[in-house]
Amino acid sequence: MATQEERLSALERNATVWSATISEITHNETMLLGMAVKQEEIIREVHTRLADFSDRLAAFEQEMYSSLRVQEKRFDTQEKRLDEQSALLNQHTAVLDQHTALLNQHTALLTEILARLPEKS
């Protein structure tokens, strides 16, 4: 059986080992806590940037929607003007058809008149 001094010596060695182990655990715990704090900062920054990106995207979508509405109005105006031009062209075509018919009548009349004239001797 070990003497009291040997037992005390063994106890002191174990205490030293446990002290070193606890010190190492404390050190690792401190490092992990520091890493967790840094990760929290990073997550907050990512969240902030994501919110900013979301705001910018919403503004961009609103701008594109407004621009699209302006383009649609312009398109509607152009379409209306094209319809007006088509109607005017149809009117001109009708008048041209009337003039062509009248010209054909005059041509037929002149041909008939020329056919009745005596030939030059």
C-alpha angles and dihedrals in degrees: 000000000000121000122245090254092053090048091050090049091051090048091051091050090050090047090052091050091047091047091052091046092049090046090052091047090049091049092050091045090052091049092049090049090051091049091049091051091049091048089050090053090049092049091050090050091049090049091050092048091046091052090049091049090049091052092048091048091051090050090048092049090049091049091049091048090051091047090049091052090051090050091048090052090049090048091050090050091049091047090051091049090049090052090051091049090048091052091049091048090051089052091050091048090053091050090046090051089052091049091048091052091048091048090050089051091050091047091051091047092049090047090052092048092048090050091055095049116099116249119253116258 
